[in-house]
Amino acid sequence: MSRARRAAIQIEYEHVDISEDIEGMISTYSYTDVASGESDAVSITIEDREKKWLGGWAPKKGDRVSTNMLFYNWLREGHNWGTYCGSFQVDDVSMSGPPAVCTIGAVSIPRKEAFNEEERTKNWESVTIREIASEIAARAGIALYYEADDIPIKTLEQDKQTDCKFLYSVCEKYGLAMKVFGEKIIIFDEARYESAAPVLTLQYEDCIRYTYNSTMAGTYTGAKVRYSDPGSSKRHYVSVGSGSRIKEMNVEADGAEDARRKAVAALNNANKKAVTFSATVMPREELIASRCIEIRGLGTPDGVYYLDKVTSKIGQNGTSQQSIEAHLVGYRLNDAKVQLEVETEKKEDGGGSVYTVQKGDTLWSIAKEQLGSPLRYAEIYNLNKDVIEEAARGRGKKDSSNGHWLVVGTSLQIPEATETDGEQ
């Protein structure tokens, strides 16, 4: 007699296996596996018919839960496999009814608050990204898995940021992927993973539904990066790549090579959305974020894709589906040609000149010094809004508060002076 295909969940709550205790109570389970940029997460919805979860069983924020997904007789009879989803911290609990329902949300962050809660200010000098990650991992009490080049950094400021948010931002700036999984910080070179052979081929008949998108909007063929040389204070341009779609950037950089790395990372991150593919399929054990798969038999969408996100869902009756989000590989500018040039001032009289923000500067003081009238501060902000806001976000700020918060080293275009400027 053939046995039915089914999926199940094994759950440990605070290191105690509660799978049998809550068997039949779980109505939905969802696990989101992300390649980089955010934490993996699980969501568990429980039908609380006996109202146990309203009382003594009520989960608390900060509790630890680890889960496994188990699949029986999946593609054929006897085909059994499982996936370890990781260790998670409960960060969201909601209850509703009647009938009584409890939903638990948890994310893959370490137990120690030093990693994800405490804001820290520190100047990092003469370090590599590996060394930064090692110190942060040690402080969080978790292991580090690092699979990338040793990228040197002369100086870097962590300004009132948690270690988690700061390390994510550093990896993003330099084109590295980062995730937290199984009490480990994992940092890797996404380009290497994109070049790996596909682990699975999905064909038209494998897709319950799918979406394909190809766009030029927000993608680039090159970049022109402006930065100030830390030694001479002269402003330079680094041109990366070529073509008609050029992204203009202002960055803080240790030199031309540092500016190049940041420019290439920004371009590659933007170009991930050039060609994307998403689909809902029957779960496969090979579908893990950061792996490559091949799409075949769909025509135009056919190709090799990198899995950015895989979401697995299991229902109460043992059914299961996976949703994937992926981008087509081959749009990286890893070997882009770099051209270095010194920036020249447009005018000596303040008309269209460029000013580099110094410590203690405000738009009010810059307007007064450069234009003779502090009341023109709003003109400087409006002319440089994108640059100012990008620099603020690069330091972990939500925004610059309309130019109130300036980043030292940012290059600002100064509007042309008028005949009345300076007549106070």
N, C-alpha and C positions, 0 to 999 in steps of 0.2 A: 504494500500500500504506500502510495506516494505521500510524503509529508509536506505540509503547506509551508510556503515561504513566509517568513516573519522576521520582524526586527524588534529588538528589546533594548532596555537601558539598564546598566549597572551603576548604582550611585553609592558613593561613600560620603557621609556627612560628618564632619569633624572626625575623620578617620574611622568611622563605624559604618559597615555595610548595611544600608537600610533597604536594599532592593526588595527583599521579600516582604518587609513591613509595609511598603507602599505599592506593592504589586496590584495592579488594577485601578489605582488611584490616579495615575498620571494620564491626563487627557492629551497633552501635547508636549513635545520636547523639541528644542531647537538648539543646534550648535553651529556657531559661525566661526569659521577658520579663515583668518586674514593673513595674507603674505607679509604685509608691512604697513606701518603707519598708525595702527590702532590695535587695541587688545582683542584677543579672541573672547568669545562670550557664549554663555549658555542661558536658556530660558526654560523653566520647568513650570507647567501649569497643572495643578493638582485639584481634583474634585474631592472636597473635604466633606463627604457624606456624614461621617461620624463626628465632625467638628473638632477633631484632634488638633488641627493646625491653627485653630483659633485660640487654643490654650497652651498646654505644655509643649506641643510640638512646634510652636510658632518659631520660624527662623529669625535670626538676628543679623543685622548688617555686620560684616566683618567675619562671619562664620566661613569656614572653608568647605568646599564641596568638590569632589572629583568624579568624573563620569567616564564610562565606556559605552560605546554603541556596539551592539552585538547583532549579527545577521546570520540567520539560519536557512539552509536550503535556498540560497539566494538566486544564483543564476541557474542552478540545477540541484537536484537532490544530493545532499552531502557537501555542498559548497557552503562552508561556514567560515566566517571571518569577523574580526572585531577591530575597532579603532579606539585608541586611547585619546580622549578629547583634552585632557589636561586637568590641572588643579586651578580652582577658581575661588574668588572671594565674593561673597554675597554683597551686592551693593544696592539692590532694589527689592523691596517686598511689598506686594499689594494683595488685598483681600476684597472679595465682593460676594454678593449673594442676595437672597437665596436663589438657587442652592449655593452653599458655601464653596468658594473657589479661592485658592491661594496660588499666586504666581511669584516665582523666585527668579530674579535676574542676577547673574554673577559674571565677573570679568577676570581675566588671567593676569592678576597683578600679585606681587609678593605680599606676604603677611605684614612685613615691617612698613610702618607709615613713612619711614625716611625716604622711600622710593616714590610714592605717589601722593603724599599729603604735605610733607614739609617743604616749604619754599626755601631755597638756598641761594646765597650770593657768593660767587667765587671768581677770581681771575685765574684762568688756566694758562700756563706759560710753558713753551717748549715741550709739548706733549704730542702723543699720537692719539688717534681716535680709539685705538685698542687700549691705551693706558687710561684714558678717560672712562671708557666702559668698564675696565677692570676695577677701578676705584669705586665706581657707582654700584657695580654688582656686589663687591665685597661689603659695602655699606648696607645693601639691601639683604645680605645674607643668602644670596643665590649664586648659581654658577654662571659663567660666561662662555658662550660658544661663538668664536669670532672667525669668520672665513672671508677675509678681504685683505687688501694691501694695508701696510702700515702707513697711514696718511699722516704726515707731520703737520702740526699747527703751532705757529709761533706764539700767538696770543688769542685768547677767547674769553669772553665774559659770560658768566652765568648770572643773570640779573633777576633775582626774586622768582626763580623758577624751580619747580620740583625736579628731582633727578630724572624722573620718567619723561616729562615734557621736554627738558633740556636735551637729553640724549636722543630722543626722537628727532628733534630739530637739527641737531648736529649731523645725524646720519642722512637726513633728507638733503641738507645743504651740500653734502659731499657725495651724493648719489649712492648711498648704501641703504639696504633694507634692514629693518629691525622689527622684531616681535618678541613678546614674552610668552613662553610656553613651558609647562612642566617645571616651574621653579627655575627657569633658565632665561637669561637674556640672550637672544640669538641675533647676531649681526652678520650679514653676508652681502656679497657683491651680486646684485640682481642680474647684472649682465651675464655672469657666468651661468646662472641658473637658466636664463633665457636661451642660452646656446646649447643646453642639454637636449638629448634625444627625447621625443615624446614618450610618455609612459602608457598612453592609451589613445586609441582612435575612436572618435564618436562619429557615427554616420547619421544620415537623415532620420532613419527609423528609430534611432536611440533617443531622439529629442521629443519629449512630450509637447514642448513649445520652445521656440528660440527667437532671439532678436539679434540682428546684425546692424552695425552702424559704421559708416565711413565718413569722416569729416575733416575739413581743413581748418575749421574754426578753432582758435586757441592753440594751434600747432605751429611749429617753426622749423625753418631750415638753417638758422644760424642765430647768433646773438652778438650784440655789441655791449661790452661791459665797461663801465667807468669805475675806477677805483683810485685812491690816493696811495702813492708809494710811501710806506711807513718810514723809509730812510731819508728820502729827499723832500717828502711832502708834495712832490709834483704829481699832478693828476695824469693818469694814463687811460688809454682805451685798450681793451683786449677784444679783438674780433675773432669769433669762433664760427666755423662753418661759412656758408655763403648762401646765395639765393635771394629771393624776394621777400620772404617772410622772416624778418629779423626782429628778435626780441631785444629791446633796450633795457639794460639793467644798471643799477647802482649797487655796489656791494662793498663791504669791508673785506679787504684781502691783505695777506702778508706779502704778496708779490704777484707777478704775472701768472705763475703756475697755480697759485691758490685761486686767483680769479678765474682761470681757465676751468679748474675742477668744478667750481661753483656754477659757472655758466653752462657747462656740459650737463651737470646734474639737473639744473633747472629746465634745460631743453628736453632732456630725456623724460623727465617727470611730466612735462606738458604733452609730449608726443605720445604718451601711453594711450591717450584717448583718440588717436588718429583713426584706428580701426579696432572696434570692440565687438565682443560676442558674448551673449548671455543665453542661458538655456536652463530648462528644468528637465532632469533625467532621472532614471532609476539609479540609486546609489551604486557607486563602484569604489572598491577599496583603493584604487589608484588616484582618485580625485582628491588631491591634497593641495592646498594653496602653496604656491611657489614652484610647482611642477609644470611641465609643458605637456599639452595634449595636441592631437591633430584632429581637425575637422575635415571630414571628407564626404563627398556626395551631395553637398548643398549648392555647388556651383560657385558663385562669386565669393561667398564666405569661406571657402576652403582654404586651409593653411594651418600653420603651427601657431598656437596661442599659449600665453603664459597665464596661469590661474592666479588671479588677484584675490578672489574670495570664493569660498565654498560654504554654503549653508545647508546643513542636513536637518531634516525634520522627521520625527517619528510620531505616529498617531497611536491612539489607545488600542486600536485593533491590530497593531503590528505592521501597518503599512508605513512606507517611507519614501521620501523623494529628496533629491539634492538639487539646489540651484547654484549655478556657477556664473561667475563674472570673470572675463578674461580679455586680454589685449593681444593683438597680433604682434609677433616678434619681428625684428628687422628694421625698426625705426630709430635705432640708437645712433648717436654721433660720437662714438668712442674715439675715432681717429680723426676728428675734425681738425683742420688746419688752423693754427693760431697766428694772428698778426698783432704786433704790439706797436702802439703809436702814442706819442705824447700829446695830451690835450692842449690846445691853444685857446687862450681867452679871446672872445669875440671882440671886446672893446676894452679900452683901458679906463674909460670914464664911467663905468658902471652900467652902461647900456648893453644888456645881454650878456653880462659877465657871469662867471661861475664862482661860487663861494663854498668852501668846505667847512662844515659845522665843527666848531671847537667846543671844548668842555666849558659849560656854563652859558653857552649861547641860547637865546630864545629868538623867536621870529621877530619880536619887538626890538631886541637889541641889534639884530642883523639888519632890519629895515632902517633903524636909526643910523647905524654905521655905514651901510652901503648906499643908502638912498637919502640920508639926511632927515628922514621923517619916519618915526616909529609907527605912525598911523597907517603906513603902507604894508604892514605885516601880513594882512590878509591877501594882498596881491602875490606875495612870495609863496604863501601856502597854496593858493589856487593854482599857481604856475607849476608847483612841484608836488601836488597832492599825491599822485601815484607813488612817487619816489619816497616821500615822507611816510606814507602808510605802509609801504612794503618794508621799509627799514624797521618800523615799529613792530610789525608782525614778526620780522626776523629775530627780534629780541623777546618774543613771547608775549607781546602786548596785544590786546584785542584790537586797538587802534591807537592813533597818536593823540586823541582828544583834540582834534582840529589843530594839530601842530604844536600843542602844548609840550609834547614829549618828542625831543629830537635826538637822533643817534649821532654820536660823534663820528666824524669821517664821512658823513653823507654829503654829496655834492649837490648844491642847489643852484638852479638858474635864477639870476637876479634880473628883474625887469628893468627896462630902460628908465634912466633918471629923467625927471622933468625939470624945466627951468625954475620952478618954484621949490623944488626939493632943497632942503638945507636952510630955507628962509623961515626960521622959527621966531 
